[in-house]
Amino acid sequence: MTATNRQSGTNVHEVADGIYRINTPVVIPGAGGFSFNQYLIVDEEPLLFHTGPRKMFPLVREAVASVLPVERLRHIALSHVEADECGSLNEWLAVAPQSAPLCGTVAAMVSIGDLADRAPRALADGELLPLGRHSVRWFDTPHLPHAWECGVLTEERTATLLCGDLFTQGGAEHPPLTEADILAPSEAFRRGLDYFSHTKHARAMLERLAATNPGTLACMHGSAWRGDGARLLRALADALSA
């Protein structure tokens, strides 16, 4: 793990081959510790998943620059429209002139086509995007955990699921990559905030993600996780149905 900013604690760690977790721990007044992660896929067409909030842009830019020149970025990807997903989208488009937003068709239609300074690349459900050695596939996950436009990416060569807000873990101090249980802490966090939409289609969507057999879950908040991702996704479906 490499610390790229000692004051903020921002750090970078490779969690799968060519996939880097950029992490910044924070303290939220009245709520305690939390963490924000972005994921950088290094390839011929580098991809950043989650931009981080706009005010965090200098920290994330510094972290990306520790791995590759930021102007090489080609895809600035997001799961859904929230500040931590795309708050600094236009700042990234400005420093990476060959880049474009990458999102699902619903996000492109209802938000990103208007909010972004460049037109988005909209991926259809199930569409595969080659990056070079890596390839990412988009899965629509409307209202899972929230937002009509929500979706996730799988990286097929490393069997990594870029799972957005699924398995969010509270607190600021987490190992970059863990094989310990993340379902119990993420369920405790969900019950406390009730940020899931409770869509009736959750089990079917989670089963579809489980069928990709991910070995790494790239969580947006907390540790990334390594293990039997299909089993963990099905356990989440059971918990949501309880």
C-alpha positions as CSV (number, residue, x, y, z in Angstrom):
1,M,0.0,0.0,0.0
2,T,1.3,3.5,-0.9
3,A,0.2,6.6,1.0
4,T,-0.2,9.4,-1.6
5,N,-1.2,12.2,0.9
6,R,-0.1,12.0,4.5
7,Q,-2.5,14.7,5.7
8,S,-5.6,13.1,4.3
9,G,-4.5,9.5,4.6
10,T,-5.3,8.9,0.9
11,N,-3.7,5.6,-0.2
12,V,-3.4,3.3,-3.2
13,H,-3.3,-0.5,-3.2
14,E,-3.5,-3.0,-6.0
15,V,-6.4,-5.4,-5.2
16,A,-6.4,-7.4,-8.5
17,D,-4.0,-7.5,-11.4
18,G,-3.9,-4.0,-12.8
19,I,-6.8,-2.8,-10.6
20,Y,-6.0,-0.2,-7.9
21,R,-8.1,0.8,-5.0
22,I,-7.8,4.5,-4.1
23,N,-9.0,5.1,-0.6
24,T,-9.5,8.2,1.5
25,P,-10.7,7.9,5.1
26,V,-12.9,10.7,6.5
27,V,-14.7,11.7,9.6
28,I,-18.3,12.9,9.1
29,P,-19.5,15.2,11.9
30,G,-22.2,13.4,13.9
31,A,-21.7,10.1,12.1
32,G,-18.1,9.1,12.8
33,G,-15.6,7.5,10.4
34,F,-16.2,6.6,6.8
35,S,-14.2,5.9,3.7
36,F,-14.4,6.7,0.0
37,N,-12.9,4.4,-2.6
38,Q,-12.3,4.8,-6.3
39,Y,-11.0,2.0,-8.6
40,L,-8.4,2.5,-11.4
41,I,-8.0,-0.1,-14.1
42,V,-4.6,0.4,-15.8
43,D,-4.7,-0.7,-19.4
44,E,-4.5,0.7,-23.0
45,E,-7.7,2.6,-22.2
46,P,-7.5,3.3,-18.5
47,L,-10.8,3.5,-16.6
48,L,-11.6,5.2,-13.3
49,F,-14.7,3.9,-11.5
50,H,-16.2,6.5,-9.1
51,T,-14.8,10.0,-9.3
52,G,-15.1,10.8,-5.6
53,P,-16.8,14.0,-4.4
54,R,-15.8,17.3,-6.1
55,K,-14.0,18.6,-3.0
56,M,-11.9,15.4,-2.9
57,F,-10.7,15.8,-6.5
58,P,-7.2,17.0,-5.7
59,L,-6.6,14.0,-3.5
60,V,-7.9,11.5,-6.0
61,R,-6.0,13.1,-8.8
62,E,-2.8,12.9,-6.8
63,A,-3.4,9.2,-6.2
64,V,-4.1,8.4,-9.8
65,A,-1.0,10.3,-10.8
66,S,1.0,8.0,-8.6
67,V,0.0,5.1,-10.9
68,L,-0.3,6.7,-14.3
69,P,-0.4,10.1,-16.0
70,V,-4.0,11.4,-15.4
71,E,-4.2,12.6,-19.0
72,R,-4.1,9.0,-20.1
73,L,-7.6,8.3,-18.7
74,R,-10.1,7.3,-21.3
75,H,-13.2,6.3,-19.3
76,I,-14.6,8.1,-16.2
77,A,-17.2,5.6,-15.0
78,L,-20.0,5.8,-12.5
79,S,-22.6,3.5,-11.0
80,H,-25.3,6.1,-10.4
81,V,-25.7,9.8,-9.9
82,E,-24.4,10.9,-6.5
83,A,-21.6,13.2,-5.4
84,D,-19.2,10.4,-4.5
85,E,-19.9,8.7,-7.8
86,C,-19.6,11.6,-10.2
87,G,-19.2,14.9,-8.2
88,S,-15.8,15.6,-9.9
89,L,-16.7,14.2,-13.3
90,N,-16.2,17.5,-15.1
91,E,-12.8,18.1,-13.4
92,W,-11.7,14.7,-14.6
93,L,-12.9,15.4,-18.2
94,A,-10.8,18.7,-18.0
95,V,-7.6,17.0,-17.0
96,A,-8.0,13.9,-19.3
97,P,-8.9,15.4,-22.7
98,Q,-9.4,12.0,-24.4
99,S,-11.8,10.8,-21.7
100,A,-15.6,10.5,-21.7
101,P,-18.1,9.6,-19.0
102,L,-19.0,5.9,-19.0
103,C,-22.4,4.9,-17.5
104,G,-25.6,3.0,-18.2
105,T,-28.2,4.1,-20.8
106,V,-30.6,5.5,-18.1
107,A,-28.0,7.6,-16.4
108,A,-26.9,9.0,-19.8
109,M,-30.5,9.8,-20.7
110,V,-31.7,11.4,-17.4
111,S,-28.6,13.1,-16.0
112,I,-25.1,12.7,-17.5
113,G,-26.0,13.8,-21.0
114,D,-26.8,17.2,-19.4
115,L,-24.5,17.4,-16.4
116,A,-21.2,16.4,-18.2
117,D,-19.1,18.6,-20.3
118,R,-18.7,15.9,-22.8
119,A,-21.2,13.4,-24.2
120,P,-21.2,10.1,-22.3
121,R,-20.5,6.6,-23.6
122,A,-23.7,4.8,-22.6
123,L,-23.4,1.0,-22.1
124,A,-26.4,-1.2,-22.7
125,D,-27.2,-3.9,-20.1
126,G,-24.7,-6.8,-20.7
127,E,-22.5,-4.8,-23.1
128,L,-18.8,-5.6,-23.0
129,L,-16.1,-2.9,-23.3
130,P,-12.5,-4.0,-24.1
131,L,-9.9,-1.9,-22.4
132,G,-6.8,-3.8,-23.7
133,R,-5.9,-6.8,-21.5
134,H,-9.0,-6.1,-19.3
135,S,-12.6,-6.0,-20.4
136,V,-15.5,-4.6,-18.4
137,R,-19.2,-5.6,-18.7
138,W,-22.0,-3.4,-17.6
139,F,-25.0,-4.7,-15.6
140,D,-28.1,-2.7,-15.1
141,T,-29.1,-2.9,-11.4
142,P,-32.0,-0.4,-11.1
143,H,-32.8,0.5,-7.5
144,L,-30.1,-2.0,-6.2
145,P,-29.2,-0.6,-3.8
146,H,-30.7,2.7,-5.0
147,A,-31.3,4.9,-8.0
148,W,-33.2,4.0,-11.2
149,E,-30.0,4.4,-13.2
150,C,-27.8,2.2,-11.0
151,G,-25.5,-0.4,-12.5
152,V,-22.2,-2.1,-11.8
153,L,-19.2,-3.3,-13.8
154,T,-17.5,-6.7,-13.9
155,E,-13.9,-7.0,-15.0
156,E,-13.8,-10.3,-16.8
157,R,-10.0,-11.2,-16.8
158,T,-9.6,-10.8,-13.0
159,A,-13.1,-11.8,-12.1
160,T,-13.6,-8.5,-10.2
161,L,-17.0,-7.1,-9.5
162,L,-16.9,-3.3,-9.2
163,C,-20.0,-3.4,-6.9
164,G,-20.6,0.3,-6.0
165,D,-22.5,0.7,-2.8
166,L,-23.2,-3.0,-2.3
167,F,-21.4,-4.3,0.9
168,T,-20.8,-0.7,2.2
169,Q,-18.8,-0.9,5.5
170,G,-18.9,1.9,8.0
171,G,-15.8,3.2,9.7
172,A,-12.6,4.7,8.4
173,E,-10.0,2.1,9.2
174,H,-10.1,-0.9,6.9
175,P,-7.4,-3.1,5.3
176,P,-7.3,-2.5,1.6
177,L,-8.2,-6.1,0.8
178,T,-9.7,-8.6,3.2
179,E,-11.0,-12.2,3.3
180,A,-12.9,-11.6,6.5
181,D,-16.6,-11.3,6.7
182,I,-18.0,-8.0,5.2
183,L,-21.6,-9.1,5.1
184,A,-22.3,-8.6,8.8
185,P,-20.8,-5.1,9.1
186,S,-22.4,-4.1,5.8
187,E,-25.8,-5.3,7.0
188,A,-25.4,-3.5,10.3
189,F,-24.7,-0.3,8.3
190,R,-27.7,-0.9,6.0
191,R,-30.1,-1.4,8.9
192,G,-28.9,1.8,10.5
193,L,-29.4,4.0,7.5
194,D,-31.9,2.0,5.4
195,Y,-30.3,3.3,2.1
196,F,-31.5,0.3,0.0
197,S,-34.6,0.8,-2.1
198,H,-35.9,-2.7,-1.3
199,T,-36.7,-3.5,-4.9
200,K,-38.6,-6.7,-5.4
201,H,-36.1,-7.6,-8.1
202,A,-33.1,-7.6,-5.8
203,R,-32.7,-11.4,-5.7
204,A,-32.8,-11.8,-9.4
205,M,-30.3,-9.1,-10.0
206,L,-27.9,-10.4,-7.3
207,E,-28.2,-14.0,-8.7
208,R,-27.2,-12.6,-12.1
209,L,-24.2,-11.0,-10.6
210,A,-23.4,-14.2,-8.7
211,A,-23.4,-16.1,-12.0
212,T,-20.3,-14.2,-13.0
213,N,-18.4,-15.9,-10.2
214,P,-16.5,-12.9,-8.9
215,G,-13.3,-13.6,-6.9
216,T,-12.9,-9.9,-5.8
217,L,-15.5,-7.5,-4.8
218,A,-14.4,-3.8,-5.3
219,C,-16.5,-2.1,-2.7
220,M,-16.9,1.7,-2.8
221,H,-16.8,2.1,1.0
222,G,-14.6,0.0,3.2
223,S,-12.3,-2.9,2.3
224,A,-12.3,-4.6,-1.1
225,W,-13.0,-8.3,-0.5
226,R,-11.5,-11.6,-1.9
227,G,-13.2,-14.9,-1.8
228,D,-16.3,-16.7,-3.1
229,G,-18.2,-13.7,-4.4
230,A,-21.1,-15.8,-5.7
231,R,-21.7,-17.2,-2.2
232,L,-21.5,-13.7,-0.7
233,L,-23.9,-12.2,-3.2
234,R,-26.4,-15.0,-2.6
235,A,-26.1,-14.5,1.2
236,L,-26.9,-10.8,0.6
237,A,-30.0,-11.8,-1.3
238,D,-31.1,-14.0,1.6
239,A,-30.5,-11.1,4.1
240,L,-32.5,-8.7,2.0
241,S,-35.4,-11.2,1.8
242,A,-35.4,-11.9,5.6
